[in-house]
Amino acid sequence: MSKSVKDSTELESKDRVEKLIDETELGKTCVDLKEWKKSIKDIPAYLEADMISTFLKMISNPIRLKILLILLERDWACNCEFEYAFDIHQALISHHLKLLRDSNFLTFTKTGSWKYYKIRDEIRPYLKGLRAYLMESAQFVQK
């Protein structure tokens, strides 16, 4: 099916659904859905949701979180130090370090065959504050 035919079919389908909603009980809600949809896009939290979600995904992985926590305690750490800290394959550690670098959490320098990692200076205070908040909040979580 060509792109224009597919787009036309999707548009017709959308029009049919909107007509059905307008003409039946499905369209009766406590808010005007069309107006609500327009207004929701102006709410800052709605616009920031993807960015916040990406951040939370990065720190939700236990390996990446532990890497960040280790780096909060020191300025630089060599990739070999993470190999000793975790009982996992070096390739997996490298994968997580790369994700953290690509997401701008970390910077690194290379000396010979060793890479040394550091939390970017701009993000360090925010991660420290988040760690303090989460440690304080963790006392309320049932184990």
Secondary structure as GFF3:
##gff-version 3
##sequence-region A 1 143
A	DSSP	alpha_helix	3	23	.	.	.	ID=ss1
A	DSSP	three_ten_helix	25	27	.	.	.	ID=ss2
A	DSSP	alpha_helix	33	40	.	.	.	ID=ss3
A	DSSP	alpha_helix	44	60	.	.	.	ID=ss4
A	DSSP	alpha_helix	62	72	.	.	.	ID=ss5
A	DSSP	beta_strand	77	78	.	.	.	ID=ss6
A	DSSP	alpha_helix	79	85	.	.	.	ID=ss7
A	DSSP	alpha_helix	90	102	.	.	.	ID=ss8
A	DSSP	beta_strand	106	111	.	.	.	ID=ss9
A	DSSP	beta_strand	114	119	.	.	.	ID=ss10
A	DSSP	alpha_helix	124	138	.	.	.	ID=ss11
###
